[in-house]
């Protein structure tokens, strides 16, 4: 017997919890992680994980050992994921072991524990040789070992910023694996790139944009587009996940998508029978239509807009197919951003405007908000015939109903924007608005203390004072603003220099304008 092996401690016993299951179970866990990340970055509500946190006493009783001190970070994670430095050292040793089984087990456990990384694990990934060990596994000849290393790095890329940034060094490996003969390896690599590109630092830094640029510069787009030719729905969905995240760029950066001929395979998958595939395809299209004029032109020239409108019309009932509505609306809203010829084509599609107005009253807040945004792009058109179609569809009644309800301010802001867009098209439309209902709602916006909402409210009041003819309306006669709502002037007078000095000046000028046109009311 080899005495050296006999005396080698069983490192896995240090960090092993329960069996982590088969390769299929590991794959399912990774798919769940990827899906959670996708939802997070797509403004869809997801339920936070809820764990039963054991007390210190329960932890000691369950382990049979004295528990080491727990740092502040680890207090916030589930006890299951807390690892000591000794356990991390054992995992690190196994990850560098000369025995493949030890390396594989360590990589599997690392992939599991990085779901909710403790401080010791974060330190190991950021300051230790974790990525180097995993990179060595990816460089080997064994396919299973490569696949496990890629899946583990994919989970690291889905983690917090510190460990996400360390995963970026493996981008060249991931890109090379996209052309692998093994389907599972191609999918895992695409998922890893998608996780790397999904980081969103909310303009605090450009590091996430630089990471996406780096991935694109490493040649990821062409092989990812080629994956769309596959008949495997899971592979297509994962490729779309990566492409959608990489499509967050400017016109020049997105040219590579056009050169790679991404349009035709995407459009073909719109006819897919798998709802999840259609949803992922629509997300790619939503990002490309936002940033690429050539792609928008291709969508319109090939008649894809008609397909999108038909899909939205078929999804009025959101109970079963709600997830696809959001990227569909986002894509259509981008197309409605212009030119006006695109808007005209969309409005000429049967049921489009009617469905859009119905969705402004959806039970799903995010759908309602997106539908209002699409409508705001339509109503901002400079062509009177387009606005007339919107008004003829009874949009004013739909929008008024939203604005006068005491609902979420951001939803009311969307409706207010559409109504102001309509009113800006002239006196005829200004007189069509039910001002007696609308003015109190716009005054509420002035009181919101949100600069954008306050500006909307003040702009509406300005139009009442400057664009409504004195004898042109049955309602607005004499001192009309004051008669509609006595608190209007009070609210205007209460606007402070904070949050925006310009709004303070705007409100004061409106008060002056009112008194200039309403002599005898100065003492009010």
Secondary structure, DSSP 8 states (H G I E B T S, - for coil): --HHHHHS--THHHH--S----HHHHHHHHHHHHHHHHHHTTT------------HHHHHHHHSS------HHHHTS-GGG---HHHHHHHHHHHT-SSHHHHHHHHHHHHHHGGG--HHHHHHHHHSSHHHHHHHHHHSS-HHHHHHHHHHHHHHHTS-HHHHHHHGGGHHHHHHHTT-S-HHHHHHHHHHHHHHHT---TTS-SHHHHHHHHHHHTTHHHHHHHHTT-S-HHHHHHHHHHHHHHT-S-HHHHHHHHHTTHHHHHHHHTT-S-HHHHHHHHHHHHHHHHH-HHHHHHHHHTTHHHHHHHHHHTTS-HHHHHHHHHHHHHHHHHHTTS-HHHHHHHHTSTTHHHHHHHHTT-SSHHHHHHHHHHHHHHHT-S-HHHHHHHHHTTHHHHHHHHHHS---HHHHHHHHHHHHHHHTT-HHHHHHS-HHHHHHHHHHHHTT--HHHHHHHHHHHHHHHHTS-TTS-SS--SSHHHHH-THHHHHHHT--SSS-HHHHHHHHHHHHHHHHHSTT-TT-
